[in-house]
Amino acid sequence: MRQVLAVRDISTVFRILGQRGLSQRAIAARTGQSQSEVSEIVANGRQVMAYDVLSRIADGLGIPRGYMGLAFDVSSARPAAPAPRQGDEDEQARRLLAHAAQVTVGAIEGDVEQWAEPLPDVATPLPGRIGMADVAQVESVTRALRALDYQQGGGVCRDAVVAQLAWSQRLLHTSCSPDVVRRLHRALADQHNLAGWTSFDVGLYGSAIDHLARALEQAKHADDPSLMANILYRMGRVQLHRGRVQETLRFFQLGQLCAQDANCERTVAMLCANEACAYALLGNAELALKSMTRARDELDRAHERPAPWVSFFGHADLAASMGMVHADLGSAHLEAAVEHLTQALAGRDMSMTRSRTFELTALATVYLKAGEMTSGVDTGHQAVTLAAEIRSTRIIDRLAPLQEAAMARAARHSDARDLAQRISALRAA
């Protein structure tokens, strides 16, 4: 069918539709032609040349205009439902019923290629006025999507976050009280925060930066220093992943200022722990361990009910950070790295699949560097198995040091070579 459409062989298109049970009368009704005109095209193979007629045929039959080489048009570039977009409800119901009957008995098989395209986008109507309950719904959706991100990776939920954000932003055009609009700005800031984080997780760094920048602006407008601190932490993590350690430290330090203004010890602890990781990458053991000590002290003092954007950070994360710090400080610290990463995994909630994968990857790498081959290879395979189940570019990127450590042992250990080959295949997929 696509080849026929590409050469605008309308006669063959109409004949195929007839074979699938669509009468010439039905074709005429959909395309705005007379039945006699359709009959002539089918019987005599008359070529349709007029642009407006071709456009009506494409739109009436739900054919993307691009399939026929027609000019792009948003409303017709996506496949339409079989029922007409206009007309009275009775006519729509009759045509839908006819289409349902034809599909049910197998007279119409459908176009598999069209099913890969989205249906026309129709905006959900906005309420005239919103209250706190409406904003609470926005916050609830963000919590649910954040949980999905933790468990299955940003690749599973990023599009859903961005789509929800598009709806949530439109609420700013409704009528509401000053208190409601302030809370709405905070809710939107957190959705941008999550959109940025999930974008980062799938390697869309430009989109991540754009969303996080907007998040910071709206969090500032909402006067929420705790959320601002969390956004600055995520900005720093983007830079850390891309190897810009000095810039990373500046973001974390800005975040600490906001967290202190918010009197949020948990957020301070999170930022100090990540600051320690950055110092370890720079080889500064003194500052790294000093920051970890402060992180532990701040977390011990954290008794407030955590905001949803920082509730993930607890003692398992602290132990994981400590393990990462020791892993990056060199061979003298490998035993301590194993101890803390093992502790992190033991305390890790099973729903935090991505975090567990990061920790298994780091632990396997440390085992291999320490020469503990059996533990390293077994743990490495656990990490790779989980990595294959999660939609996260970051996880795939983090497998590189494990692959390198396995390759360093591959000459003498076939199990290590097999692990390295398995990682290589996953990273190439």
Secondary structure as UniProt FT lines:
FT   HELIX           2..6
FT   TURN            7..8
FT   HELIX           10..19
FT   TURN            20..21
FT   HELIX           24..31
FT   HELIX           35..44
FT   HELIX           51..60
FT   TURN            61..62
FT   HELIX           65..68
FT   HELIX           74..77
FT   HELIX           89..105
FT   HELIX           112..115
FT   HELIX           132..152
FT   HELIX           154..170
FT   HELIX           171..173
FT   HELIX           178..201
FT   TURN            202..203
FT   HELIX           205..221
FT   TURN            222..223
FT   HELIX           225..241
FT   TURN            242..243
FT   HELIX           245..261
FT   TURN            262..263
FT   HELIX           265..281
FT   TURN            282..283
FT   HELIX           285..300
FT   TURN            308..312
FT   HELIX           315..328
FT   HELIX           331..333
FT   HELIX           334..347
FT   TURN            350..351
FT   HELIX           353..369
FT   TURN            370..371
FT   HELIX           373..389
FT   HELIX           393..409
FT   TURN            410..412
FT   HELIX           414..428
//
